[in-house]
Structures are given as structure tokens and as C-alpha cells.
Amino acid sequence: MTMKKEKQKTRRCVTIQPESVLVELMKKGRFEPAQNMALSRHGGDCKGCADDNQWCFRDAETWLVEEAGKRLGKTEMKAAVWLWAHERMEQNYLCCDKYPGHVRLTFDIPLDEMVRADYHVLRSIACNEGVYHHELRATDSKSDPDKLEREWRKHEQYHNDANASSEVLEMRKAESWQEVFESELWEDGKFERYAGGEDCSWVLGLTPFVTLDQLVNVEFLDSAGDVVVREPGEKLTLYGTHNYMTTAHFDHFGITSIQSGSSAREGYLLPKIQREARKGIVTKKFTGERLKWNDPKEEFDPDLQKLCPNCGVEGGLTAQFDGLIINTPGGIKVRFLHPRGDNEYLKNDPKIEPDLDVECRHCGKSFFLDEVYDDEDL
């Protein structure tokens, strides 16, 4: 089988999920949601979602999962992993919401294990409306205004037929909802009225579960909800208890290897992995070129460095000090003032105080020093 044919059997997708989903993958090698986990949050500000008597997004999402289950031959399916599944990953990235503290997970999902749907059409379904038929969706008012008017009249007459019973109108509306699965207009260069033009479609992917073998990349979101992208030379290692012990290694581009069982040598980390997993945190280690110091006399051991409490980067904490520039026979030097009584003395190193402001250069989050280090370290 050629690489091209093999690639056609999967679709690269992306999803924003709580870190606990990643913990589950590293613990069991598989994540299958117990409840529906759609990609956008609804209900907090939506009275319809909060009212059981009103049809809204939550009902539309439940309907879509049930329809996807039918198409996958899993009529019992009540929950799904929701992904962005456009053929262009750039478009999928644009669809991702900003959820601080979450992770952006990339998977290669087999096409026969996933149902794709149009997010913009789903919004009309959430409003309990009849969905535009194909020709109306595909007609650009600028290029063919006459055709648009004709197709619009068809839509209005079909869904607001005064001679049709309420049962017939409900049936027509329900049938029109199948347009959510119509994929012809998702391709680049195709006009899609719901999406607002060309190359703008938001394509959903629903699958009953994801596995560690399908995982392609893991990227953490900072306190602002922005993705912390690894730079060339940086590496990430994740640890889990799947098959006794599993380590997943990533470079700048994505996953490079997964090791399980006896081939995963960091068995001494198991207590830490289990302890952090109970908190919904995956055990991780960042290493790479940005963590190397230029001074060959200073030995930088990544295993001894503290993790950023926000993004988990190891050895990425920085601090700023006010230094005094002085001229010496050996050239210009920077020395630091240390108070002692009423006097101040110059020393080579700055004074470290518990309330020192430190900042993670990876995610930009600020902390006091004693929020990161234990008392015995200070």
C-alpha cells in the first residue's frame, strides 16, 4: 500500500481538551468520553441551553452525536470526542477556542471511525430552523443575484408552506438537517453561504474515542489561552502508567516515539505520575536548546530545575535584578548591592528574597519565588 493511499485513510484533526483527557490517554492508552464534550461552551450565557423546555445548542449537539452513531453503526453512541477536521490544518487551528490551562491535541483519525459535519449548519439546527438546501448554500449573491433570489424563494415556500400540516413542516425541517453532513462545499475554492464565503468552512469531526497510537502532537495553552508552540531544538516528554510505564517523546514537529513497558526506563517516576494524575495533571518534562547556558563552567541539569506552575516548562523561570555597573582593571563588571545594617556591600550575585518576582519565559506567567520553591530551597 502506498503512503498516499495510507494517508487518505486518515484525517489529521485537532481538539482543545482539559489536561485530564491527556492524563487518561497516558494512563489507559485510550480516551472514550462518558459524556458529550463539544468543542464550544454553551449554556452559561444562553437561556435556551439552561432551559430543558427549549431547543438549543446542547440539544443540537446531542442530536448530531446520535446521527453520527447511526452513520458509524454505533446506535448506542451517546457521547463523542469532538475535533476540528478540515483538510487544511491552518483552518482547524483558526477554529480552536482559547481555554487557559487546556491542551491542544492533534490526532490522525481513521476516516471510517469518524463522521464529519458542518459547524455553521449545526448553528442553524441549534436555532431549530430549516437548513438551506444545497443550491442556496452554494450561490453567491455577488456572482448570481437572480439565482440566489430564486433559491431563497424555494426555501421559504418549502419550509413555510401554508397548505402543509405542522407534522409535514416538522418532517421537512428534520430532513433538511441532513445537510450538516454535505461535504461538497467544504473544499477550498467552493462558496459556502453559511460560512460566509470561500475557504471558510468549519468542519467538525466526531469519533467515539481516541487512542495514544493516533496522537500526533501535544501543545499546552498558557494562562491567556494561547498555544505554547515548541521552538526548533525543544523537546517534550510525557509520562503515564499505560502498560505499566509509557513515555511519549515529541520534538518541534510532533511525536517522535512512544515507549511502553520495560522499554520505558523512568520507573522511579511512577509515584509522581500517579500523584499528579489524581490532580488531572500529566507528568511532563521540557528540554532543548533554549535550556542550555553559554557558560561552560555552569552545569545545567534539567532534572534539578523547577517546573512552571502554569505551563509545566522545566527550567524556564527568569528574574530581573538591579545591578551596579562598575569599572575594574579587568573591564566593566556588574555587581549587586546587599544591605547590611546601615551599609551596602557589593557582591557578585544578587540577593534572593522569597518575594522576588519571577516570570516563565515560556508562557509569560508571573509568580513570587516562594510560590515556586519550597522554604528549604530559599
PLY file of the C-alpha trace (Angstrom):
ply
format ascii 1.0
element vertex 378
property float x
property float y
property float z
element edge 377
property int vertex1
property int vertex2
end_header
0.00 0.00 0.00
1.42 3.40 -0.98
1.96 6.23 1.50
-0.61 8.32 -0.39
-3.29 5.67 -0.05
-2.44 5.14 3.59
-2.70 8.89 4.24
-6.10 9.01 2.56
-7.44 6.59 5.16
-6.97 9.11 7.99
-7.70 12.77 8.58
-5.44 14.93 10.73
-7.62 16.70 13.30
-7.14 18.97 16.28
-9.09 19.47 19.51
-8.80 21.59 22.66
-9.35 19.45 25.76
-8.75 19.60 29.53
-5.38 18.19 30.57
-7.26 15.35 32.27
-8.01 13.92 28.79
-4.27 13.69 28.13
-3.82 12.07 31.55
-6.40 9.44 30.57
-4.60 8.73 27.30
-1.28 8.26 29.08
-2.93 6.09 31.72
-5.10 3.81 29.57
-3.87 4.39 26.02
-7.40 5.41 25.08
-9.94 8.11 25.88
-13.64 7.47 25.47
-15.83 10.25 26.93
-18.57 9.32 29.34
-20.48 12.48 28.46
-20.73 14.73 25.46
-17.72 17.09 25.19
-18.46 19.55 22.38
-15.82 22.00 21.19
-17.61 25.22 22.14
-19.07 26.04 25.51
-22.75 26.88 25.60
-25.24 27.24 28.40
-23.56 29.70 30.73
-24.94 32.77 28.96
-27.62 31.03 26.91
-31.09 30.81 28.45
-32.09 28.22 25.85
-29.32 25.83 26.87
-30.26 26.22 30.53
-33.97 25.55 29.88
-34.91 21.91 29.34
-38.07 23.02 27.52
-36.18 24.99 24.86
-34.26 23.51 21.95
-30.72 24.90 21.80
-27.07 24.03 21.22
-26.95 21.26 23.77
-29.91 19.54 22.09
-28.43 20.07 18.63
-25.11 18.58 19.75
-26.88 15.57 21.26
-28.80 15.10 18.00
-25.57 15.28 15.99
-23.86 12.65 18.16
-26.82 10.30 17.75
-26.83 10.82 13.97
-23.07 10.22 13.88
-23.58 6.99 15.83
-26.06 5.79 13.23
-23.60 6.51 10.41
-20.83 4.67 12.27
-23.04 1.69 13.03
-22.94 2.53 16.75
-26.58 3.27 17.50
-25.86 3.20 21.24
-23.35 6.09 20.98
-24.36 8.95 23.30
-21.03 10.81 23.55
-18.17 11.61 21.20
-14.76 13.22 21.03
-15.27 16.44 19.05
-12.48 17.58 16.74
-11.85 20.15 14.02
-11.45 18.10 10.85
-10.95 20.38 7.83
-8.44 19.10 5.28
-6.27 22.18 5.98
-4.77 22.24 9.45
-4.45 26.03 9.30
-8.24 26.25 9.15
-8.58 23.86 12.08
-6.23 25.99 14.18
-8.35 29.08 13.44
-11.43 27.30 14.79
-9.88 26.49 18.16
-11.18 28.43 21.15
-8.88 29.81 23.84
-9.26 27.79 27.02
-6.49 28.67 29.54
-4.87 25.64 31.13
-6.10 23.23 28.44
-4.11 21.32 25.82
-4.28 21.27 22.03
-4.19 17.67 20.87
-3.58 16.59 17.27
-4.69 13.16 16.08
-4.71 11.15 12.86
-8.24 9.72 12.92
-9.26 6.86 10.57
-11.96 8.17 8.23
-14.11 5.10 8.82
-14.14 5.85 12.56
-15.20 9.49 12.25
-18.22 11.42 10.97
-17.62 14.93 9.68
-20.19 17.72 9.88
-20.58 21.43 9.12
-20.34 23.61 12.22
-22.18 26.55 10.65
-25.09 24.35 9.64
-25.18 22.99 13.18
-25.76 26.55 14.40
-28.96 26.69 12.33
-30.02 23.34 13.74
-29.42 24.77 17.22
-31.92 27.51 16.34
-34.45 24.80 15.41
-34.67 26.12 11.84
-34.88 24.52 8.44
-31.41 24.36 6.85
-30.71 25.93 3.45
-30.73 23.40 0.62
-27.54 22.79 -1.38
-28.14 25.25 -4.22
-28.99 28.08 -1.84
-25.88 27.40 0.22
-23.70 27.33 -2.90
-25.00 30.52 -4.57
-23.04 33.75 -4.17
-25.26 36.84 -4.29
-22.49 38.87 -5.91
-21.95 36.50 -8.82
-25.55 35.40 -9.42
-28.14 37.52 -7.53
-31.05 36.27 -9.66
-30.34 32.63 -8.85
-29.98 33.48 -5.17
-33.44 35.09 -5.17
-34.98 32.04 -6.86
-33.35 29.60 -4.42
-34.35 31.73 -1.44
-38.00 31.68 -2.55
-37.82 27.89 -2.84
-36.50 27.65 0.71
-39.20 29.95 2.11
-42.05 28.22 0.26
-40.86 24.76 1.26
-40.48 25.47 4.97
-43.39 27.91 5.35
-45.98 26.21 3.16
-49.40 27.35 4.34
-51.00 24.25 2.80
-48.77 21.82 4.71
-49.59 20.47 8.16
-47.36 21.12 11.13
-46.28 17.45 11.02
-45.19 17.79 7.39
-43.29 21.02 8.12
-41.51 19.32 11.02
-40.59 16.41 8.75
-39.22 18.78 6.09
-37.17 20.60 8.71
-35.75 17.35 10.09
-34.85 16.16 6.58
-33.09 19.44 5.82
-30.81 18.92 8.82
-29.02 16.15 6.95
-27.30 18.97 5.02
-24.95 19.17 8.01
-23.13 16.14 6.55
-22.91 17.51 2.98
-19.18 17.85 2.33
-19.02 19.15 -1.24
-18.92 22.80 -0.19
-16.13 22.30 2.35
-13.41 22.09 -0.29
-11.20 25.11 -0.90
-12.49 27.37 -3.64
-16.13 26.47 -3.03
-18.59 29.14 -1.91
-20.49 28.31 1.29
-23.21 30.75 2.33
-23.26 29.62 5.97
-19.50 30.02 6.25
-19.60 33.49 4.71
-17.61 32.89 1.53
-14.84 30.73 0.12
-12.26 28.74 2.09
-14.08 29.45 5.36
-15.83 26.20 6.27
-15.57 24.93 9.83
-15.59 21.15 9.65
-16.36 19.11 12.75
-15.20 15.55 13.29
-16.95 13.22 15.74
-15.40 9.94 16.81
-16.39 7.64 19.70
-12.84 7.51 21.11
-9.21 8.46 20.51
-6.11 6.39 21.23
-2.50 7.05 22.11
-1.44 5.47 18.81
-3.43 8.16 16.96
-1.75 11.02 18.84
0.42 13.25 16.65
1.16 16.31 18.79
0.55 17.86 22.22
0.73 21.60 22.86
-0.15 23.33 26.12
-2.17 26.53 26.40
-0.93 29.35 28.61
-2.89 31.50 31.06
-4.27 33.59 28.17
-5.41 30.52 26.25
-2.68 30.87 23.61
-0.81 27.80 22.38
2.79 27.49 23.61
4.49 26.22 20.45
7.80 24.41 20.89
10.66 26.03 19.04
13.24 24.09 16.97
15.52 22.21 19.34
12.96 21.97 22.13
11.62 18.60 23.20
8.73 17.38 25.34
8.40 14.07 27.19
5.12 12.86 28.68
4.88 10.10 31.27
1.98 7.76 32.02
1.13 4.38 33.51
-0.28 2.71 30.39
1.26 -0.79 30.09
2.98 -0.26 33.47
5.01 2.71 32.18
4.69 4.75 29.00
6.76 7.67 27.75
5.83 9.74 24.70
8.53 11.89 23.11
7.90 15.00 20.99
10.13 17.40 19.11
9.28 20.71 17.42
7.15 18.99 14.76
5.31 16.45 16.91
5.60 12.93 18.25
8.84 11.03 17.60
8.35 7.84 19.60
6.27 6.07 22.24
7.86 3.58 24.62
5.96 1.27 26.95
6.66 -1.47 29.44
10.29 -2.40 30.02
11.50 -0.02 27.28
10.30 2.97 29.35
13.12 3.27 31.88
11.92 6.02 34.19
10.10 3.64 36.56
11.20 5.72 39.55
8.72 8.40 38.39
5.66 6.18 38.89
4.68 7.61 42.32
4.90 11.17 40.93
2.93 10.21 37.81
0.15 8.65 39.87
0.08 11.58 42.31
-0.20 14.20 39.54
-2.73 12.12 37.58
-5.10 12.26 40.56
-4.99 16.05 40.18
-5.72 15.86 36.44
-2.13 16.82 35.56
0.08 14.88 33.17
3.73 14.39 34.19
5.91 16.17 31.66
9.45 17.37 31.05
10.64 20.07 28.63
14.23 20.05 27.40
16.10 21.56 24.47
18.43 24.18 23.13
16.75 27.10 24.90
17.59 25.49 28.24
21.37 25.40 27.68
23.57 28.02 29.27
26.52 29.59 27.48
28.86 29.40 30.46
30.71 26.05 30.15
31.63 26.22 33.84
27.97 26.11 34.86
26.41 22.69 34.63
22.67 22.90 33.91
20.86 19.74 34.99
17.22 19.88 33.72
16.16 17.28 36.28
17.04 19.66 39.12
15.06 22.61 37.77
11.62 23.67 38.96
8.54 23.45 36.74
6.45 26.49 35.91
3.22 26.05 37.95
1.22 27.33 34.98
2.54 25.58 31.84
4.88 22.92 33.23
8.03 24.06 31.41
11.17 22.95 33.22
13.94 25.46 33.88
12.19 28.35 32.14
11.84 30.78 35.07
13.57 34.19 34.84
14.10 37.11 37.22
15.33 40.69 36.83
17.71 42.41 39.24
19.10 45.94 39.52
22.86 45.71 39.12
25.53 48.37 39.59
27.91 48.86 36.66
31.49 49.44 37.80
34.84 49.82 36.04
37.59 47.47 37.18
41.16 46.79 35.94
39.68 43.74 34.24
36.98 45.74 32.44
33.33 46.63 33.04
31.56 44.45 35.62
28.07 44.26 37.11
27.86 43.92 40.88
24.85 43.70 43.19
24.17 45.70 46.35
23.49 43.78 49.55
22.33 45.81 52.57
23.80 45.09 55.98
22.66 47.39 58.72
23.16 50.96 57.55
25.69 49.96 54.90
25.58 48.34 51.45
28.15 45.91 50.10
28.90 44.83 46.52
28.71 41.13 45.70
28.96 39.09 42.54
25.49 37.54 42.92
22.15 39.24 43.66
20.30 38.69 46.90
17.50 36.13 46.59
14.33 37.02 48.52
11.13 34.91 48.86
9.03 37.74 47.36
11.24 38.04 44.27
9.19 38.38 41.07
9.91 35.56 38.64
8.42 35.01 35.20
8.15 31.96 32.97
9.73 32.80 29.63
7.63 30.11 28.01
4.10 31.23 28.96
4.75 34.68 30.47
3.04 33.95 33.80
4.49 35.77 36.86
4.92 34.37 40.38
6.64 35.15 43.66
9.70 33.00 44.19
8.23 31.24 47.23
5.23 30.18 45.11
7.59 28.00 43.07
10.30 26.95 45.53
9.95 25.30 48.91
11.17 27.06 52.06
14.19 24.78 52.36
15.34 25.83 48.86
15.37 29.54 49.72
0 1
1 2
2 3
3 4
4 5
5 6
6 7
7 8
8 9
9 10
10 11
11 12
12 13
13 14
14 15
15 16
16 17
17 18
18 19
19 20
20 21
21 22
22 23
23 24
24 25
25 26
26 27
27 28
28 29
29 30
30 31
31 32
32 33
33 34
34 35
35 36
36 37
37 38
38 39
39 40
40 41
41 42
42 43
43 44
44 45
45 46
46 47
47 48
48 49
49 50
50 51
51 52
52 53
53 54
54 55
55 56
56 57
57 58
58 59
59 60
60 61
61 62
62 63
63 64
64 65
65 66
66 67
67 68
68 69
69 70
70 71
71 72
72 73
73 74
74 75
75 76
76 77
77 78
78 79
79 80
80 81
81 82
82 83
83 84
84 85
85 86
86 87
87 88
88 89
89 90
90 91
91 92
92 93
93 94
94 95
95 96
96 97
97 98
98 99
99 100
100 101
101 102
102 103
103 104
104 105
105 106
106 107
107 108
108 109
109 110
110 111
111 112
112 113
113 114
114 115
115 116
116 117
117 118
118 119
119 120
120 121
121 122
122 123
123 124
124 125
125 126
126 127
127 128
128 129
129 130
130 131
131 132
132 133
133 134
134 135
135 136
136 137
137 138
138 139
139 140
140 141
141 142
142 143
143 144
144 145
145 146
146 147
147 148
148 149
149 150
150 151
151 152
152 153
153 154
154 155
155 156
156 157
157 158
158 159
159 160
160 161
161 162
162 163
163 164
164 165
165 166
166 167
167 168
168 169
169 170
170 171
171 172
172 173
173 174
174 175
175 176
176 177
177 178
178 179
179 180
180 181
181 182
182 183
183 184
184 185
185 186
186 187
187 188
188 189
189 190
190 191
191 192
192 193
193 194
194 195
195 196
196 197
197 198
198 199
199 200
200 201
201 202
202 203
203 204
204 205
205 206
206 207
207 208
208 209
209 210
210 211
211 212
212 213
213 214
214 215
215 216
216 217
217 218
218 219
219 220
220 221
221 222
222 223
223 224
224 225
225 226
226 227
227 228
228 229
229 230
230 231
231 232
232 233
233 234
234 235
235 236
236 237
237 238
238 239
239 240
240 241
241 242
242 243
243 244
244 245
245 246
246 247
247 248
248 249
249 250
250 251
251 252
252 253
253 254
254 255
255 256
256 257
257 258
258 259
259 260
260 261
261 262
262 263
263 264
264 265
265 266
266 267
267 268
268 269
269 270
270 271
271 272
272 273
273 274
274 275
275 276
276 277
277 278
278 279
279 280
280 281
281 282
282 283
283 284
284 285
285 286
286 287
287 288
288 289
289 290
290 291
291 292
292 293
293 294
294 295
295 296
296 297
297 298
298 299
299 300
300 301
301 302
302 303
303 304
304 305
305 306
306 307
307 308
308 309
309 310
310 311
311 312
312 313
313 314
314 315
315 316
316 317
317 318
318 319
319 320
320 321
321 322
322 323
323 324
324 325
325 326
326 327
327 328
328 329
329 330
330 331
331 332
332 333
333 334
334 335
335 336
336 337
337 338
338 339
339 340
340 341
341 342
342 343
343 344
344 345
345 346
346 347
347 348
348 349
349 350
350 351
351 352
352 353
353 354
354 355
355 356
356 357
357 358
358 359
359 360
360 361
361 362
362 363
363 364
364 365
365 366
366 367
367 368
368 369
369 370
370 371
371 372
372 373
373 374
374 375
375 376
376 377
